[in-house]
Every structure is written in C-alpha cells, then in structure tokens.
Amino acid sequence: MPGLSQSLFHTCFEQARVMSADTIFGRILRGDIPCDEVYSDDHCLAFRDVAPQGPVHVLVIPRKPIESLREAADDDQALLGHLLLVAAKVAKLEGLEHWRTVINTGAEAGQTVFHLHVHVIGGRPLAWPPG
C-alpha cells in the first residue's frame, strides 16, 4: 500500500480481524450466542435474521472474520463466490423462487455489524430502489 509500511499495514489488518471476530457474528460463530441456523459448512454459517425485513431473511456469514467487502483480499475470491452460492442454496432451501441478495459495505450503506455478511431476503414483492 502506498504510504503505509508493511508492518503498519499488517497491524491495521490484524486489528480489523480482531474487531470483526469480536462482533455479534463472531460471538455466534464461537457458540457464545445461539442462532436459528439454516445452513452450515466449513466456510460459512447461515441463520435467520433477528430483525427480518421480509418473511424470509437469512444472513450468510463467512467463518473467516472479514470486516466488510472493502477489506476482502484477492485470496478471498473463492470464499466470496462460495458465500453467493450458499445464498442461492439457502434461498432454495427456504422455498424462494425470487429473492434479493444484499451486501452492505460501511455504515452509510447500512452495515451495522462489521463482519461481512450476505442478506437473503424474500417471500414478498420487494420494491426498487430498496431505500
């Protein structure tokens, strides 16, 4: 990164990783907080949102703590693709033919938990723009 030493970059990255692991989603992944699980594998966990925005609202989160899509690295490519494929699998498991997939990046975009997550929302007509 221009203007940022390697050691400072790695320190900042590690702080972001720790912050992400310490979110409510990190606590869910560790089993400290229960969730209504829909799907789980070695790379991600999908569970029902506690404040659903539709009849179906499931969150798909990576087990790897990544704060947001902005912090995803090139070596996360397979994981990011996997999250989207799992989102589609979850939609099918939930009986959805049509659904919305959302990834909010940053507070101004509506991200409230700073651990990357994919929203799968459906079960009713969804207007555009979303809000």
TALIN-V23503 format. One record per residue. RES is the residue in one letter. PSI is psi in whole degrees, 0 to 359 (* if undefined). OMEGA is omega in whole degrees, -180 to 180 (999 if undefined). Layout:
RES&PSI&OMEGA ; RES&PSI&OMEGA
//
This chain:
M&131&179 ; P&134&175 ; G&4&-178 ; L&119&-179 ; S&155&180 ; Q&315&-177 ; S&321&178 ; L&319&178 ; F&312&-179 ; H&325&176 ; T&314&178 ; C&318&179 ; F&315&-179 ; E&320&178 ; Q&318&178 ; A&320&180 ; R&316&180 ; V&317&179 ; M&315&-180 ; S&319&-180 ; A&338&-177 ; D&6&178 ; T&176&176 ; I&327&179 ; F&324&174 ; G&320&179 ; R&324&175 ; I&315&180 ; L&324&179 ; R&349&-179 ; G&9&179 ; D&331&-180 ; I&130&179 ; P&158&176 ; C&164&176 ; D&86&-173 ; E&137&177 ; V&324&-177 ; Y&148&177 ; S&143&171 ; D&189&-177 ; D&342&-173 ; H&339&-176 ; C&170&178 ; L&137&176 ; A&134&-178 ; F&159&-178 ; R&137&177 ; D&139&-180 ; V&346&176 ; A&70&-172 ; P&143&178 ; Q&10&178 ; G&172&177 ; P&327&173 ; V&125&176 ; H&103&-178 ; V&142&176 ; L&135&175 ; V&120&-177 ; I&143&175 ; P&149&174 ; R&332&175 ; K&127&-180 ; P&107&175 ; I&125&-174 ; E&314&180 ; S&177&178 ; L&329&179 ; R&326&-178 ; E&356&179 ; A&143&-178 ; A&168&179 ; D&324&-179 ; D&1&174 ; D&3&-175 ; Q&311&-179 ; A&320&179 ; L&316&-180 ; L&317&176 ; G&319&179 ; H&318&179 ; L&319&180 ; L&321&177 ; L&322&177 ; V&322&177 ; A&316&178 ; A&320&179 ; K&316&179 ; V&316&179 ; A&316&179 ; K&317&178 ; L&327&-179 ; E&2&177 ; G&19&-179 ; L&135&172 ; E&329&179 ; H&138&180 ; W&167&175 ; R&137&175 ; T&126&-175 ; V&136&169 ; I&112&176 ; N&136&180 ; T&106&179 ; G&154&-176 ; A&320&-179 ; E&344&177 ; A&0&177 ; G&4&178 ; Q&123&-179 ; T&339&175 ; V&122&-173 ; F&62&171 ; H&120&-177 ; L&134&177 ; H&149&179 ; V&125&175 ; H&135&171 ; V&111&-174 ; I&134&178 ; G&191&-180 ; G&1&175 ; R&160&175 ; P&138&-179 ; L&124&-177 ; A&161&175 ; W&135&2 ; P&159&-173 ; P&341&179 ; G&*&999
//
